[in-house]
Amino acid sequence: MFLLACQYSLLDHEQALAGVFPKLHARGISVMVGSPLLAGYLTGRDRYLYGGRPVPAGAAEKRAKAMEIAASHGVDLRTAALQFAAAPEVVSSIVPGARNAGQARANVESMTVAIPAGFWADLRRAGIVSADASVPA
């Protein structure tokens, strides 16, 4: 098992898809995705990852568009981000983190929500989700 922390998320996944995932899969190594919510950025926090890192160019616009699409489908973006991170075959688990018991319960609940296929299709059309990225069935 390989921990891939802060490197596979709804907003930032291309490099892992193109490089890391295929190499690990070829060796029979599964991935544990850490911080799939980008340290809360995908829940609306202004912090991007950890340690005061600046928000990458285009991330705010990408998040805003993802939130708009989520709202149009009645989908919670946090829920979608968690399910997205868990979708690839090579991913064995996700470690979303939680500041309190309520957030931990919400993370568990998020994994039981059915998200319409149209939501994922709209994210692909908007360029938020790569064409080759796995999404929940």
N, CA, C and O atoms as a GROMACS GRO file, in nm:
protein
  548
    1MET      N    1   0.085  -0.117   0.000
    1MET     CA    2   0.000   0.000   0.000
    1MET      C    3   0.089   0.123   0.000
    1MET      O    4   0.195   0.125   0.063
    2PHE      N    5   0.045   0.225  -0.071
    2PHE     CA    6   0.121   0.348  -0.088
    2PHE      C    7   0.032   0.465  -0.049
    2PHE      O    8  -0.080   0.476  -0.099
    3LEU      N    9   0.079   0.553   0.039
    3LEU     CA   10   0.003   0.672   0.077
    3LEU      C   11   0.036   0.784  -0.020
    3LEU      O   12   0.151   0.825  -0.033
    4LEU      N   13  -0.066   0.832  -0.087
    4LEU     CA   14  -0.053   0.944  -0.179
    4LEU      C   15  -0.127   1.060  -0.115
    4LEU      O   16  -0.248   1.076  -0.133
    5ALA      N   17  -0.054   1.142  -0.039
    5ALA     CA   18  -0.116   1.250   0.037
    5ALA      C   19  -0.118   1.379  -0.044
    5ALA      O   20  -0.014   1.423  -0.094
    6CYS      N   21  -0.235   1.438  -0.056
    6CYS     CA   22  -0.254   1.569  -0.120
    6CYS      C   23  -0.222   1.567  -0.269
    6CYS      O   24  -0.191   1.672  -0.325
    7GLN      N   25  -0.229   1.453  -0.334
    7GLN     CA   26  -0.192   1.447  -0.475
    7GLN      C   27  -0.298   1.385  -0.564
    7GLN      O   28  -0.276   1.365  -0.684
    8TYR      N   29  -0.415   1.354  -0.507
    8TYR     CA   30  -0.524   1.304  -0.590
    8TYR      C   31  -0.654   1.359  -0.534
    8TYR      O   32  -0.697   1.322  -0.425
    9SER      N   33  -0.714   1.448  -0.609
    9SER     CA   34  -0.839   1.510  -0.566
    9SER      C   35  -0.922   1.547  -0.688
    9SER      O   36  -0.877   1.536  -0.802
   10LEU      N   37  -1.042   1.589  -0.661
   10LEU     CA   38  -1.132   1.632  -0.766
   10LEU      C   39  -1.071   1.744  -0.850
   10LEU      O   40  -1.092   1.748  -0.972
   11LEU      N   41  -0.997   1.834  -0.789
   11LEU     CA   42  -0.938   1.946  -0.862
   11LEU      C   43  -0.799   1.919  -0.916
   11LEU      O   44  -0.754   1.989  -1.007
   12ASP      N   45  -0.731   1.820  -0.863
   12ASP     CA   46  -0.591   1.798  -0.900
   12ASP      C   47  -0.564   1.648  -0.905
   12ASP      O   48  -0.535   1.586  -0.803
   13HIS      N   49  -0.574   1.590  -1.024
   13HIS     CA   50  -0.558   1.445  -1.034
   13HIS      C   51  -0.484   1.398  -1.159
   13HIS      O   52  -0.450   1.280  -1.170
   14GLU      N   53  -0.457   1.488  -1.252
   14GLU     CA   54  -0.398   1.449  -1.379
   14GLU      C   55  -0.262   1.381  -1.365
   14GLU      O   56  -0.235   1.280  -1.430
   15GLN      N   57  -0.176   1.436  -1.280
   15GLN     CA   58  -0.041   1.380  -1.266
   15GLN      C   59  -0.045   1.239  -1.206
   15GLN      O   60   0.028   1.150  -1.249
   16ALA      N   61  -0.131   1.219  -1.108
   16ALA     CA   62  -0.142   1.086  -1.047
   16ALA      C   63  -0.197   0.986  -1.149
   16ALA      O   64  -0.150   0.872  -1.156
   17LEU      N   65  -0.295   1.028  -1.228
   17LEU     CA   66  -0.353   0.938  -1.328
   17LEU      C   67  -0.252   0.899  -1.435
   17LEU      O   68  -0.248   0.784  -1.478
   18ALA      N   69  -0.172   0.995  -1.476
   18ALA     CA   70  -0.077   0.970  -1.586
   18ALA      C   71   0.050   0.898  -1.541
   18ALA      O   72   0.108   0.822  -1.619
   19GLY      N   73   0.093   0.922  -1.419
   19GLY     CA   74   0.222   0.869  -1.378
   19GLY      C   75   0.220   0.772  -1.262
   19GLY      O   76   0.265   0.658  -1.275
   20VAL      N   77   0.168   0.816  -1.150
   20VAL     CA   78   0.177   0.737  -1.027
   20VAL      C   79   0.087   0.613  -1.030
   20VAL      O   80   0.133   0.502  -1.006
   21PHE      N   81  -0.041   0.633  -1.061
   21PHE     CA   82  -0.136   0.520  -1.055
   21PHE      C   83  -0.095   0.404  -1.146
   21PHE      O   84  -0.094   0.290  -1.099
   22PRO      N   85  -0.062   0.428  -1.273
   22PRO     CA   86  -0.024   0.315  -1.359
   22PRO      C   87   0.098   0.239  -1.308
   22PRO      O   88   0.103   0.116  -1.316
   23LYS      N   89   0.197   0.311  -1.256
   23LYS     CA   90   0.318   0.245  -1.205
   23LYS      C   91   0.287   0.158  -1.084
   23LYS      O   92   0.338   0.047  -1.072
   24LEU      N   93   0.205   0.211  -0.994
   24LEU     CA   94   0.170   0.132  -0.875
   24LEU      C   95   0.083   0.012  -0.913
   24LEU      O   96   0.103  -0.098  -0.863
   25HIS      N   97  -0.013   0.036  -1.001
   25HIS     CA   98  -0.102  -0.073  -1.044
   25HIS      C   99  -0.021  -0.187  -1.109
   25HIS      O  100  -0.048  -0.304  -1.084
   26ALA      N  101   0.077  -0.151  -1.190
   26ALA     CA  102   0.159  -0.252  -1.258
   26ALA      C  103   0.236  -0.338  -1.158
   26ALA      O  104   0.270  -0.452  -1.188
   27ARG      N  105   0.262  -0.284  -1.041
   27ARG     CA  106   0.337  -0.358  -0.938
   27ARG      C  107   0.245  -0.421  -0.833
   27ARG      O  108   0.292  -0.480  -0.736
   28GLY      N  109   0.114  -0.408  -0.854
   28GLY     CA  110   0.018  -0.466  -0.760
   28GLY      C  111   0.011  -0.391  -0.629
   28GLY      O  112  -0.025  -0.449  -0.526
   29ILE      N  113   0.044  -0.263  -0.630
   29ILE     CA  114   0.043  -0.182  -0.509
   29ILE      C  115  -0.083  -0.096  -0.509
   29ILE      O  116  -0.114  -0.030  -0.608
   30SER      N  117  -0.155  -0.098  -0.398
   30SER     CA  118  -0.275  -0.015  -0.388
   30SER      C  119  -0.239   0.121  -0.329
   30SER      O  120  -0.133   0.141  -0.270
   31VAL      N  121  -0.332   0.214  -0.347
   31VAL     CA  122  -0.311   0.352  -0.304
   31VAL      C  123  -0.410   0.389  -0.194
   31VAL      O  124  -0.528   0.357  -0.203
   32MET      N  125  -0.359   0.456  -0.092
   32MET     CA  126  -0.441   0.518   0.010
   32MET      C  127  -0.433   0.669  -0.019
   32MET      O  128  -0.325   0.728  -0.013
   33VAL      N  129  -0.546   0.731  -0.052
   33VAL     CA  130  -0.548   0.873  -0.086
   33VAL      C  131  -0.567   0.954   0.041
   33VAL      O  132  -0.670   0.943   0.108
   34GLY      N  133  -0.468   1.035   0.074
   34GLY     CA  134  -0.476   1.124   0.190
   34GLY      C  135  -0.517   1.264   0.148
   34GLY      O  136  -0.477   1.311   0.041
   35SER      N  137  -0.593   1.328   0.229
   35SER     CA  138  -0.640   1.465   0.209
   35SER      C  139  -0.713   1.484   0.075
   35SER      O  140  -0.677   1.573  -0.002
   36PRO      N  141  -0.814   1.402   0.046
   36PRO     CA  142  -0.887   1.417  -0.079
   36PRO      C  143  -0.969   1.546  -0.086
   36PRO      O  144  -1.018   1.583  -0.192
   37LEU      N  145  -0.983   1.615   0.027
   37LEU     CA  146  -1.055   1.742   0.029
   37LEU      C  147  -0.960   1.861   0.023
   37LEU      O  148  -1.002   1.975   0.045
   38LEU      N  149  -0.833   1.834  -0.006
   38LEU     CA  150  -0.731   1.939  -0.015
   38LEU      C  151  -0.727   2.023   0.113
   38LEU      O  152  -0.725   2.146   0.108
   39ALA      N  153  -0.726   1.954   0.226
   39ALA     CA  154  -0.720   2.019   0.358
   39ALA      C  155  -0.837   2.114   0.380
   39ALA      O  156  -0.823   2.217   0.446
   40GLY      N  157  -0.951   2.080   0.324
   40GLY     CA  158  -1.072   2.159   0.342
   40GLY      C  159  -1.103   2.255   0.229
   40GLY      O  160  -1.210   2.316   0.227
   41TYR      N  161  -1.013   2.270   0.134
   41TYR     CA  162  -1.036   2.363   0.023
   41TYR      C  163  -1.164   2.327  -0.053
   41TYR      O  164  -1.238   2.415  -0.096
   42LEU      N  165  -1.188   2.198  -0.071
   42LEU     CA  166  -1.308   2.156  -0.143
   42LEU      C  167  -1.436   2.168  -0.061
   42LEU      O  168  -1.545   2.144  -0.112
   43THR      N  169  -1.422   2.206   0.065
   43THR     CA  170  -1.540   2.231   0.147
   43THR      C  171  -1.566   2.381   0.160
   43THR      O  172  -1.660   2.422   0.228
   44GLY      N  173  -1.482   2.462   0.096
   44GLY     CA  174  -1.502   2.606   0.098
   44GLY      C  175  -1.400   2.685   0.178
   44GLY      O  176  -1.404   2.808   0.179
   45ARG      N  177  -1.308   2.616   0.244
   45ARG     CA  178  -1.205   2.687   0.320
   45ARG      C  179  -1.110   2.758   0.224
   45ARG      O  180  -1.094   2.717   0.110
   46ASP      N  181  -1.049   2.864   0.272
   46ASP     CA  182  -0.953   2.938   0.190
   46ASP      C  183  -0.815   2.874   0.192
   46ASP      O  184  -0.730   2.909   0.110
   47ARG      N  185  -0.793   2.783   0.282
   47ARG     CA  186  -0.663   2.715   0.291
   47ARG      C  187  -0.655   2.607   0.184
   47ARG      O  188  -0.747   2.527   0.167
   48TYR      N  189  -0.544   2.605   0.111
   48TYR     CA  190  -0.520   2.502   0.010
   48TYR      C  191  -0.408   2.412   0.061
   48TYR      O  192  -0.294   2.457   0.076
   49LEU      N  193  -0.439   2.290   0.087
   49LEU     CA  194  -0.345   2.195   0.145
   49LEU      C  195  -0.297   2.246   0.280
   49LEU      O  196  -0.375   2.304   0.356
   50TYR      N  197  -0.172   2.226   0.310
   50TYR     CA  198  -0.122   2.257   0.444
   50TYR      C  199  -0.001   2.349   0.436
   50TYR      O  200   0.056   2.369   0.329
   51GLY      N  201   0.037   2.404   0.549
   51GLY     CA  202   0.159   2.481   0.558
   51GLY      C  203   0.156   2.615   0.488
   51GLY      O  204   0.260   2.666   0.447
   52GLY      N  205   0.038   2.674   0.472
   52GLY     CA  206   0.029   2.806   0.412
   52GLY      C  207   0.061   2.812   0.265
   52GLY      O  208   0.097   2.918   0.213
   53ARG      N  209   0.048   2.701   0.197
   53ARG     CA  210   0.076   2.699   0.052
   53ARG      C  211  -0.024   2.788  -0.021
   53ARG      O  212  -0.142   2.790   0.013
   54PRO      N  213   0.024   2.861  -0.120
   54PRO     CA  214  -0.068   2.947  -0.196
   54PRO      C  215  -0.163   2.862  -0.281
   54PRO      O  216  -0.130   2.751  -0.323
   55VAL      N  217  -0.280   2.917  -0.305
   55VAL     CA  218  -0.377   2.850  -0.390
   55VAL      C  219  -0.324   2.856  -0.533
   55VAL      O  220  -0.293   2.965  -0.583
   56PRO      N  221  -0.313   2.742  -0.600
   56PRO     CA  222  -0.262   2.742  -0.738
   56PRO      C  223  -0.350   2.823  -0.832
   56PRO      O  224  -0.471   2.836  -0.812
   57ALA      N  225  -0.289   2.877  -0.934
   57ALA     CA  226  -0.363   2.952  -1.036
   57ALA      C  227  -0.474   2.865  -1.093
   57ALA      O  228  -0.452   2.749  -1.128
   58GLY      N  229  -0.592   2.921  -1.104
   58GLY     CA  230  -0.706   2.851  -1.162
   58GLY      C  231  -0.786   2.766  -1.065
   58GLY      O  232  -0.897   2.725  -1.098
   59ALA      N  233  -0.732   2.738  -0.946
   59ALA     CA  234  -0.802   2.651  -0.852
   59ALA      C  235  -0.932   2.713  -0.800
   59ALA      O  236  -1.032   2.643  -0.786
   60ALA      N  237  -0.931   2.842  -0.773
   60ALA     CA  238  -1.052   2.907  -0.722
   60ALA      C  239  -1.163   2.902  -0.826
   60ALA      O  240  -1.279   2.876  -0.793
   61GLU      N  241  -1.129   2.926  -0.951
   61GLU     CA  242  -1.228   2.922  -1.058
   61GLU      C  243  -1.280   2.779  -1.078
   61GLU      O  244  -1.400   2.758  -1.100
   62LYS      N  245  -1.191   2.685  -1.072
   62LYS     CA  246  -1.228   2.544  -1.088
   62LYS      C  247  -1.322   2.501  -0.975
   62LYS      O  248  -1.421   2.432  -0.998
   63ARG      N  249  -1.288   2.541  -0.852
   63ARG     CA  250  -1.373   2.507  -0.737
   63ARG      C  251  -1.509   2.573  -0.752
   63ARG      O  252  -1.612   2.508  -0.728
   64ALA      N  253  -1.513   2.699  -0.790
   64ALA     CA  254  -1.640   2.769  -0.805
   64ALA      C  255  -1.728   2.701  -0.909
   64ALA      O  256  -1.849   2.686  -0.888
   65LYS      N  257  -1.669   2.660  -1.020
   65LYS     CA  258  -1.746   2.591  -1.125
   65LYS      C  259  -1.796   2.456  -1.074
   65LYS      O  260  -1.910   2.418  -1.100
   66ALA      N  261  -1.710   2.384  -1.002
   66ALA     CA  262  -1.751   2.255  -0.946
   66ALA      C  263  -1.866   2.273  -0.847
   66ALA      O  264  -1.959   2.192  -0.844
   67MET      N  265  -1.860   2.378  -0.766
   67MET     CA  266  -1.967   2.406  -0.670
   67MET      C  267  -2.097   2.440  -0.743
   67MET      O  268  -2.205   2.399  -0.700
   68GLU      N  269  -2.087   2.514  -0.851
   68GLU     CA  270  -2.204   2.550  -0.931
   68GLU      C  271  -2.268   2.425  -0.991
   68GLU      O  272  -2.391   2.409  -0.987
   69ILE      N  273  -2.187   2.337  -1.046
   69ILE     CA  274  -2.238   2.213  -1.104
   69ILE      C  275  -2.299   2.125  -0.996
   69ILE      O  276  -2.405   2.066  -1.016
   70ALA      N  277  -2.233   2.116  -0.882
   70ALA     CA  278  -2.286   2.036  -0.771
   70ALA      C  279  -2.422   2.089  -0.728
   70ALA      O  280  -2.516   2.011  -0.708
   71ALA      N  281  -2.433   2.219  -0.713
   71ALA     CA  282  -2.561   2.279  -0.672
   71ALA      C  283  -2.672   2.250  -0.773
   71ALA      O  284  -2.786   2.225  -0.736
   72SER      N  285  -2.637   2.252  -0.902
   72SER     CA  286  -2.738   2.228  -1.005
   72SER      C  287  -2.790   2.084  -1.003
   72SER      O  288  -2.900   2.056  -1.051
   73HIS      N  289  -2.710   1.994  -0.946
   73HIS     CA  290  -2.752   1.853  -0.936
   73HIS      C  291  -2.797   1.815  -0.795
   73HIS      O  292  -2.834   1.701  -0.770
   74GLY      N  293  -2.793   1.911  -0.703
   74GLY     CA  294  -2.830   1.881  -0.565
   74GLY      C  295  -2.730   1.791  -0.496
   74GLY      O  296  -2.766   1.711  -0.411
   75VAL      N  297  -2.603   1.804  -0.534
   75VAL     CA  298  -2.495   1.720  -0.481
   75VAL      C  299  -2.406   1.804  -0.390
   75VAL      O  300  -2.373   1.918  -0.423
   76ASP      N  301  -2.368   1.748  -0.278
   76ASP     CA  302  -2.272   1.812  -0.188
   76ASP      C  303  -2.132   1.791  -0.246
   76ASP      O  304  -2.091   1.677  -0.269
   77LEU      N  305  -2.058   1.899  -0.269
   77LEU     CA  306  -1.926   1.887  -0.333
   77LEU      C  307  -1.830   1.804  -0.248
   77LEU      O  308  -1.748   1.732  -0.303
   78ARG      N  309  -1.840   1.814  -0.116
   78ARG     CA  310  -1.753   1.735  -0.028
   78ARG      C  311  -1.780   1.586  -0.051
   78ARG      O  312  -1.687   1.506  -0.059
   79THR      N  313  -1.906   1.551  -0.060
   79THR     CA  314  -1.944   1.412  -0.085
   79THR      C  315  -1.888   1.364  -0.219
   79THR      O  316  -1.831   1.255  -0.229
   80ALA      N  317  -1.904   1.447  -0.321
   80ALA     CA  318  -1.853   1.411  -0.453
   80ALA      C  319  -1.702   1.395  -0.451
   80ALA      O  320  -1.649   1.302  -0.512
   81ALA      N  321  -1.633   1.485  -0.383
   81ALA     CA  322  -1.487   1.479  -0.377
   81ALA      C  323  -1.439   1.351  -0.308
   81ALA      O  324  -1.341   1.290  -0.351
   82LEU      N  325  -1.506   1.312  -0.202
   82LEU     CA  326  -1.467   1.188  -0.132
   82LEU      C  327  -1.492   1.066  -0.220
   82LEU      O  328  -1.406   0.978  -0.229
   83GLN      N  329  -1.606   1.061  -0.284
   83GLN     CA  330  -1.636   0.946  -0.370
   83GLN      C  331  -1.544   0.943  -0.492
   83GLN      O  332  -1.503   0.835  -0.535
   84PHE      N  333  -1.512   1.059  -0.546
   84PHE     CA  334  -1.420   1.065  -0.660
   84PHE      C  335  -1.285   1.007  -0.622
   84PHE      O  336  -1.228   0.927  -0.697
   85ALA      N  337  -1.233   1.045  -0.506
   85ALA     CA  338  -1.101   0.999  -0.462
   85ALA      C  339  -1.098   0.848  -0.440
   85ALA      O  340  -0.994   0.785  -0.455
   86ALA      N  341  -1.211   0.790  -0.406
   86ALA     CA  342  -1.218   0.646  -0.380
   86ALA      C  343  -1.246   0.563  -0.505
   86ALA      O  344  -1.238   0.441  -0.500
   87ALA      N  345  -1.280   0.627  -0.617
   87ALA     CA  346  -1.328   0.556  -0.736
   87ALA      C  347  -1.224   0.475  -0.814
   87ALA      O  348  -1.259   0.368  -0.863
   88PRO      N  349  -1.100   0.519  -0.828
   88PRO     CA  350  -1.006   0.441  -0.910
   88PRO      C  351  -0.982   0.301  -0.854
   88PRO      O  352  -0.978   0.280  -0.732
   89GLU      N  353  -0.966   0.207  -0.944
   89GLU     CA  354  -0.944   0.067  -0.904
   89GLU      C  355  -0.822   0.052  -0.814
   89GLU      O  356  -0.822  -0.032  -0.723
   90VAL      N  357  -0.720   0.129  -0.836
   90VAL     CA  358  -0.596   0.118  -0.760
   90VAL      C  359  -0.609   0.174  -0.618
   90VAL      O  360  -0.525   0.146  -0.532
   91VAL      N  361  -0.713   0.253  -0.593
   91VAL     CA  362  -0.733   0.313  -0.460
   91VAL      C  363  -0.801   0.212  -0.368
   91VAL      O  364  -0.910   0.163  -0.397
   92SER      N  365  -0.736   0.184  -0.256
   92SER     CA  366  -0.793   0.090  -0.158
   92SER      C  367  -0.864   0.162  -0.045
   92SER      O  368  -0.952   0.104   0.018
   93SER      N  369  -0.827   0.288  -0.018
   93SER     CA  370  -0.891   0.363   0.089
   93SER      C  371  -0.860   0.511   0.074
   93SER      O  372  -0.769   0.551   0.002
   94ILE      N  373  -0.939   0.593   0.145
   94ILE     CA  374  -0.914   0.736   0.150
   94ILE      C  375  -0.904   0.778   0.296
   94ILE      O  376  -0.963   0.715   0.384
   95VAL      N  377  -0.828   0.883   0.320
   95VAL     CA  378  -0.810   0.937   0.456
   95VAL      C  379  -0.847   1.085   0.450
   95VAL      O  380  -0.761   1.170   0.429
   96PRO      N  381  -0.978   1.115   0.467
   96PRO     CA  382  -1.020   1.253   0.453
   96PRO      C  383  -0.990   1.342   0.573
   96PRO      O  384  -0.983   1.464   0.558
   97GLY      N  385  -0.972   1.284   0.687
   97GLY     CA  386  -0.949   1.366   0.806
   97GLY      C  387  -1.079   1.429   0.854
   97GLY      O  388  -1.176   1.442   0.779
   98ALA      N  389  -1.078   1.468   0.979
   98ALA     CA  390  -1.195   1.533   1.039
   98ALA      C  391  -1.148   1.606   1.164
   98ALA      O  392  -1.062   1.558   1.238
   99ARG      N  393  -1.206   1.724   1.188
   99ARG     CA  394  -1.172   1.800   1.308
   99ARG      C  395  -1.256   1.761   1.428
   99ARG      O  396  -1.222   1.792   1.541
  100ASN      N  397  -1.368   1.692   1.402
  100ASN     CA  398  -1.455   1.653   1.514
  100ASN      C  399  -1.537   1.530   1.473
  100ASN      O  400  -1.532   1.486   1.358
  101ALA      N  401  -1.611   1.477   1.568
  101ALA     CA  402  -1.688   1.355   1.543
  101ALA      C  403  -1.796   1.378   1.438
  101ALA      O  404  -1.826   1.287   1.360
  102GLY      N  405  -1.854   1.496   1.434
  102GLY     CA  406  -1.957   1.526   1.334
  102GLY      C  407  -1.902   1.518   1.193
  102GLY      O  408  -1.968   1.466   1.103
  103GLN      N  409  -1.782   1.569   1.172
  103GLN     CA  410  -1.720   1.560   1.040
  103GLN      C  411  -1.687   1.416   1.004
  103GLN      O  412  -1.700   1.376   0.888
  104ALA      N  413  -1.643   1.339   1.101
  104ALA     CA  414  -1.614   1.198   1.075
  104ALA      C  415  -1.741   1.124   1.033
  104ALA      O  416  -1.739   1.045   0.939
  105ARG      N  417  -1.851   1.151   1.103
  105ARG     CA  418  -1.979   1.088   1.065
  105ARG      C  419  -2.023   1.133   0.926
  105ARG      O  420  -2.072   1.052   0.846
  106ALA      N  421  -2.006   1.261   0.896
  106ALA     CA  422  -2.044   1.313   0.765
  106ALA      C  423  -1.963   1.246   0.654
  106ALA      O  424  -2.015   1.218   0.546
  107ASN      N  425  -1.834   1.222   0.680
  107ASN     CA  426  -1.750   1.153   0.581
  107ASN      C  427  -1.802   1.013   0.553
  107ASN      O  428  -1.807   0.971   0.438
  108VAL      N  429  -1.840   0.942   0.657
  108VAL     CA  430  -1.894   0.807   0.640
  108VAL      C  431  -2.024   0.813   0.561
  108VAL      O  432  -2.044   0.736   0.467
  109GLU      N  433  -2.113   0.904   0.599
  109GLU     CA  434  -2.241   0.919   0.529
  109GLU      C  435  -2.220   0.951   0.382
  109GLU      O  436  -2.295   0.902   0.296
  110SER      N  437  -2.121   1.031   0.352
  110SER     CA  438  -2.095   1.071   0.213
  110SER      C  439  -2.070   0.952   0.122
  110SER      O  440  -2.100   0.957   0.003
  111MET      N  441  -2.016   0.847   0.176
  111MET     CA  442  -1.984   0.731   0.095
  111MET      C  443  -2.107   0.647   0.062
  111MET      O  444  -2.097   0.551  -0.015
  112THR      N  445  -2.222   0.681   0.119
  112THR     CA  446  -2.345   0.605   0.093
  112THR      C  447  -2.442   0.679   0.001
  112THR      O  448  -2.547   0.626  -0.034
  113VAL      N  449  -2.407   0.801  -0.038
  113VAL     CA  450  -2.495   0.885  -0.120
  113VAL      C  451  -2.481   0.847  -0.268
  113VAL      O  452  -2.370   0.831  -0.319
  114ALA      N  453  -2.594   0.834  -0.335
  114ALA     CA  454  -2.593   0.809  -0.479
  114ALA      C  455  -2.581   0.943  -0.552
  114ALA      O  456  -2.662   1.034  -0.530
  115ILE      N  457  -2.481   0.953  -0.637
  115ILE     CA  458  -2.458   1.075  -0.715
  115ILE      C  459  -2.496   1.046  -0.860
  115ILE      O  460  -2.451   0.947  -0.918
  116PRO      N  461  -2.579   1.131  -0.919
  116PRO     CA  462  -2.624   1.103  -1.057
  116PRO      C  463  -2.510   1.109  -1.158
  116PRO      O  464  -2.418   1.189  -1.146
  117ALA      N  465  -2.517   1.023  -1.257
  117ALA     CA  466  -2.415   1.017  -1.362
  117ALA      C  467  -2.402   1.150  -1.435
  117ALA      O  468  -2.293   1.185  -1.481
  118GLY      N  469  -2.511   1.224  -1.448
  118GLY     CA  470  -2.508   1.353  -1.515
  118GLY      C  471  -2.416   1.453  -1.447
  118GLY      O  472  -2.359   1.540  -1.512
  119PHE      N  473  -2.403   1.441  -1.317
  119PHE     CA  474  -2.312   1.529  -1.242
  119PHE      C  475  -2.168   1.509  -1.289
  119PHE      O  476  -2.097   1.605  -1.317
  120TRP      N  477  -2.128   1.383  -1.298
  120TRP     CA  478  -1.991   1.352  -1.340
  120TRP      C  479  -1.969   1.394  -1.486
  120TRP      O  480  -1.862   1.444  -1.522
  121ALA      N  481  -2.071   1.374  -1.569
  121ALA     CA  482  -2.061   1.414  -1.709
  121ALA      C  483  -2.043   1.565  -1.720
  121ALA      O  484  -1.965   1.613  -1.802
  122ASP      N  485  -2.115   1.640  -1.640
  122ASP     CA  486  -2.102   1.786  -1.642
  122ASP      C  487  -1.965   1.830  -1.593
  122ASP      O  488  -1.909   1.926  -1.645
  123LEU      N  489  -1.909   1.760  -1.493
  123LEU     CA  490  -1.773   1.794  -1.447
  123LEU      C  491  -1.671   1.766  -1.556
  123LEU      O  492  -1.575   1.842  -1.572
  124ARG      N  493  -1.691   1.661  -1.632
  124ARG     CA  494  -1.600   1.631  -1.744
  124ARG      C  495  -1.611   1.740  -1.852
  124ARG      O  496  -1.510   1.789  -1.902
  125ARG      N  497  -1.734   1.777  -1.887
  125ARG     CA  498  -1.755   1.880  -1.989
  125ARG      C  499  -1.692   2.013  -1.947
  125ARG      O  500  -1.644   2.089  -2.032
  126ALA      N  501  -1.693   2.042  -1.818
  126ALA     CA  502  -1.637   2.167  -1.766
  126ALA      C  503  -1.485   2.161  -1.752
  126ALA      O  504  -1.423   2.262  -1.719
  127GLY      N  505  -1.425   2.043  -1.776
  127GLY     CA  506  -1.281   2.029  -1.764
  127GLY      C  507  -1.230   2.015  -1.621
  127GLY      O  508  -1.112   2.033  -1.594
  128ILE      N  509  -1.320   1.983  -1.530
  128ILE     CA  510  -1.281   1.965  -1.390
  128ILE      C  511  -1.233   1.823  -1.367
  128ILE      O  512  -1.135   1.800  -1.296
  129VAL      N  513  -1.303   1.728  -1.427
  129VAL     CA  514  -1.265   1.587  -1.417
  129VAL      C  515  -1.210   1.543  -1.552
  129VAL      O  516  -1.274   1.561  -1.655
  130SER      N  517  -1.091   1.484  -1.550
  130SER     CA  518  -1.027   1.436  -1.672
  130SER      C  519  -1.109   1.324  -1.737
  130SER      O  520  -1.178   1.248  -1.669
  131ALA      N  521  -1.100   1.317  -1.867
  131ALA     CA  522  -1.172   1.214  -1.942
  131ALA      C  523  -1.135   1.074  -1.899
  131ALA      O  524  -1.218   0.983  -1.905
  132ASP      N  525  -1.011   1.053  -1.856
  132ASP     CA  526  -0.964   0.920  -1.819
  132ASP      C  527  -0.976   0.892  -1.669
  132ASP      O  528  -0.934   0.786  -1.623
  133ALA      N  529  -1.033   0.983  -1.592
  133ALA     CA  530  -1.048   0.962  -1.448
  133ALA      C  531  -1.167   0.871  -1.420
  133ALA      O  532  -1.273   0.884  -1.482
  134SER      N  533  -1.150   0.780  -1.326
  134SER     CA  534  -1.261   0.696  -1.281
  134SER      C  535  -1.356   0.781  -1.197
  134SER      O  536  -1.313   0.867  -1.120
  135VAL      N  537  -1.484   0.755  -1.214
  135VAL     CA  538  -1.585   0.818  -1.129
  135VAL      C  539  -1.673   0.707  -1.072
  135VAL      O  540  -1.680   0.597  -1.128
  136PRO      N  541  -1.741   0.736  -0.962
  136PRO     CA  542  -1.827   0.634  -0.902
  136PRO      C  543  -1.937   0.590  -1.000
  136PRO      O  544  -1.991   0.672  -1.075
  137ALA      N  545  -1.968   0.462  -0.997
  137ALA     CA  546  -2.072   0.408  -1.085
  137ALA      C  547  -2.209   0.431  -1.023
  137ALA      O  548  -2.310   0.393  -1.082
   0.00000   0.00000   0.00000
